[in-house]
Each structure stands twice: as structure tokens, then as C-alpha cells.
Amino acid sequence: METPQKPRHLLEADVIEAMKQVYDPELPVNIYDLGLIYGIDVQEGGRVHVTMTLTAPGCPAAQFLPGQVEEKVATVEGVSEAHVELVWEPPYHKGLMSEEARLDLGLF
């Protein structure tokens, strides 16, 4: 008997929690609160497509951060496939950070 699939909104919430375990290597803030995640598309069958950016195109984390996010998302129960797309538009800006991240970084 096939296990019933988790509703998309619950799977998305679990994916967000998983991404909050990935931190920018130069800042003490997770990538989700930092505002690096532009989109999460939970598709039929548990496929998840994440659109993310980095703080700058020359960021050294570009070599490994998207892979870390993909690995973390893939571990979420109910995710059958994870794909991370790195984009540069729209450009990243500090206004994308959560209030908590701005407080943590002293940007208020």
C-alpha cells in the first residue's frame, strides 16, 4: 500500500525548516532568513525546485552552497527529488533579510 503524500503546504514548511539548517559561511545567519531563497516550488510526487541567489556573483560560496541546500532539501521526508537553481535576478539586497536576521547582524 502506498503511503499518502504530505500536503504541499506542509512539505514546503518542512523544506523551509531544512533550509534554515544551512548557514552562510561568512555570516551567523541561515540562508532562508538571509533572504537568499527566492522561491520554493513543491511539485507533484514530492519534487521540489528551489530558486536561490547569493549575496554577490563573486561569492566563494557559489561553489558549494547550492549543493548543500539541495542535499538538505533531499533529506526531507516526502521529497522525492530536489533541484536548486542559482539565479542573479533580481539582485540580492539587504531588504530581503528577515527581521530576525537584521537584528542578529545589528542592521537596525
N, C-alpha and C positions, 0 to 999 in steps of 0.2 A: 504494500500500500504506500502510495506517495505521500510524503509529508506536505501539509498545506503550506503554501508560500506566505511569508510575512507580508502584511500590507506595505505598500511602497513608502508611506509616510513614516512608518516605524523603522523600516530598513534604512531610510535616509537619516533618521535620527541616530541610529547605531553607527552609520558610516561617519557622521559628523563627530561622534564621540571617539571613534577610532582615529580620525584625523587630528583630533586635539591631543593625541599622544605623540605627534610629530612636531618637533621644535626647530625653529630657525637656528642654525649653528652659531650665529653671532648675537642673537637676542634671546632673552629668557621668556619668550612668548611662543605659544604654539601657532602653527601656520594658519589655523582656522581663525583664531582671534586676531591674528596679524592682518587678516583680510586678503590672504593670498589665494583663497578659494573663490573662484568666480561662479562656479556652477556645479551642481550635482544632479545628474540625470539617472534616475533609477528606472531601468527598462524591464520589460517582460522577462521572466526567467531568472531574475536576480543579477542581470548585467548592469554594471554601474560605470558611467562615464563621468569623470571629474575634469573640469576645466580650471586650471590654476595659472598663476603667474608668479614671478619672483620680484623682489624689491627693485632690482635693476637687471638689464640684459647681461651685463658682465659679471653677475653674481656667481661666485665659485660653486655655490650650492646647486646650480643648474645641472651639474654632473651627477648628482645623487639624490636630491630632494624629491623630484617627481617619482623616482623608483621607490623611495621609502614610502611615499603616500600610496602608491599602487599596491605595494606589499601589505601595508596596514589595512587598506580597504578590503583586500582579498581575504583577510582573515576573519572578516565579519560574518557571523552566521547568517546564511541566506544569500550571500553574494556568491554568484557562480563565476563571475568574470569581472575583473577591474581593469580599467584603462584610464590613464591620466594624460591629458593633453596640455602642454605648456603653451601659453599664449602671451602676447605682449600688448595686446589691445583689449580694452583700454589700458593705458599706462597705470601702473600702481601709484597710489598716493596715500599718505598717512590717514586721510579721512576714511579709508576702508577699514581701519582697525576698530575693534570693539572698544567700548568704553573701558572695560576691564584692562585691555592691553595698553590703552593710552595711560591709564592710571599706573600700571606696572612700570611703564617706561618714563613716567614723570612728564608726560606731554600735555598736562592740563595747566 
